[in-house]
Structures are given as C-alpha cells and as structure tokens.
Amino acid sequence: MTEEMVVFLARESFYYVLLIAGPLLLLSLIVGLTVSIFQAATSISEQTLTFVPKLIVVFIVTVAVMPFMISNLKTFTIELFNMIPELG
C-alpha cells in the first residue's frame, strides 16, 4: 500500500463521514441555537429543554435522509472492495 493510497483512503473516509453526519450535526446545531435564543429571550433556565427538540429533529432527519446515507455508504464500501485486488 503506497502513501498515496493511504492519503486517498483517509480523504475519502473523512469526506463520506462529513457527507453522512453533516446534515444531522448541522440541524442539531441550528435547533440548539434556536432553543438557546428562545431561552435567553424568555429567561427560561431549564437545561434539558434543548435535548428533546434536538432528539426529535435528529430522528426525523435521520429517517428522511436514510436512503441518501445508505447510498453513500454502499458506494464507499463498493469502492473499498474494488481496491482489495490492487493491494495484494
């Protein structure tokens, strides 16, 4: 395995991790920020208030984006399996 191959695999791995986890993390960040602004505006100091909306949004987005996630994981897995003969 060459250095270029290792760098390529690391780059592709990070790309697919960001592509799959990015929408979930971004929406969780937006919901948390929105709830925090609401808490600051209304002086509600409940610490667990941000947890439930984030959990609901992440669940809904996971269900909605699941075909996209599985498609990307399948593509990456097929690429990895196709590289096996080149390594040996």
C-alpha positions in Angstrom: 0.0 0.0 0.0 1.5 3.3 -1.1 1.4 6.6 0.7 -0.9 8.0 -2.0 -3.3 5.2 -1.4 -3.4 5.8 2.4 -4.0 9.5 1.9 -6.7 8.8 -0.7 -8.5 6.4 1.7 -8.2 8.9 4.6 -9.5 11.7 2.4 -12.4 9.6 1.1 -13.3 8.4 4.6 -13.4 11.9 6.0 -15.5 13.0 3.0 -18.1 10.3 3.5 -18.2 10.9 7.3 -18.9 14.6 6.7 -21.4 13.8 3.9 -23.3 11.4 6.1 -23.1 13.1 9.5 -23.1 16.7 8.2 -26.9 17.2 7.8 -27.6 15.7 11.2 -25.0 17.8 13.0 -26.0 21.0 11.2 -29.6 20.7 12.0 -28.9 19.8 15.6 -26.7 22.9 15.8 -29.5 25.1 14.3 -32.2 23.7 16.7 -29.9 24.0 19.7 -29.1 27.6 18.8 -32.8 28.5 18.2 -33.8 27.0 21.5 -31.0 28.8 23.3 -32.0 32.1 21.8 -35.6 31.4 22.9 -34.4 30.5 26.4 -32.4 33.7 26.6 -35.3 35.8 25.4 -37.8 34.3 27.9 -35.4 33.8 30.8 -36.2 30.1 31.0 -33.2 28.4 32.6 -34.1 24.7 32.0 -31.0 22.8 31.0 -32.8 19.9 29.5 -35.1 21.9 27.2 -32.7 21.7 24.2 -32.4 17.9 24.4 -35.9 16.9 23.4 -36.2 19.2 20.3 -32.7 18.1 19.1 -33.6 14.5 19.6 -36.8 14.8 17.6 -35.2 16.7 14.8 -32.3 14.3 14.5 -34.7 11.4 14.4 -36.8 12.9 11.7 -33.9 14.0 9.6 -32.3 10.5 10.0 -35.4 8.9 8.8 -35.7 11.4 5.9 -32.1 11.2 4.8 -31.6 7.5 5.4 -31.7 6.5 1.6 -29.1 9.1 0.9 -26.9 7.8 3.7 -27.2 4.2 2.7 -26.5 5.0 -0.9 -23.3 6.8 0.0 -22.2 4.1 2.4 -22.8 1.5 -0.3 -20.8 3.5 -2.8 -17.9 3.8 -0.4 -18.0 0.1 0.5 -18.0 -0.9 -3.1 -15.0 1.4 -3.8 -13.2 -0.2 -0.9 -13.9 -3.8 -2.0 -12.8 -2.9 -5.6 -9.5 -1.7 -4.2 -8.7 -5.0 -2.5 -7.1 -6.7 -5.6 -4.8 -3.7 -6.1 -3.4 -4.1 -2.6 -2.3 -7.7 -2.9 
